[in-house]
Amino acid sequence: MKRNVTRNVARLRVAVATALFVSTRPFALPAPPLPTVPDDVRAALAPDDLVLAFKTGELTGNGTKGLVVAVYPGARYVEEPRHGGNNPCKLIVFTDHEGTWKETARSDSAVDCVNNPYMSRPQEMMGIYDLEIAAGTIRWANATHRQHHTFEFTYDATRKRWIVHAMTQDFPVERSADPDAPLGAAHGEIVSPRDFPVTPMEDLDPDRLWPLLVKHTTTTF
């Protein structure tokens, strides 16, 4: 009986630690309302495109206003979109051109809508916390219930284009042989050009980078 109680307590510790580890949202009540999609953002997309997230700001350092949108094409009015063999979602960068948004870069593979179970029932703006922008930087986190893997893009002013800067992953790790042991954390990061060649945003290939990222992932307890 005592052994069973110990194992149950250990499992509870793992569950609580996992929830705390993967949470990226602050504990705050009440939660702020999600922003609605402005008409000018909607106008830059197809009418049935579902906006997972968008952020606006000065992106490239030249004072021009920019827009970054994570979009699930054709899913705005579909409760359970069909998952295909290729990732259907897109991360698109726009710049303000005389009052209208002009597309300047995109990735068709940064936003994972195929392997992420959270994307099986997409909702408008459900990824607002997964998108971050700053001057010269865009980050998108594919967050599941146990793992985050993130892509970071930086703006190359010389090439005048967005470049894949880094890929990271984070997830909790259990010691299966000792249920009472503390939960560990795994972290991996690869950075260009140290670990992989300079790659334009459009040419991001996660399948090619995954084996390299696994080699650069370590676990701490």
Disulfide bonds with the S-S distance in Angstrom:
Cys89-Cys113 1.88
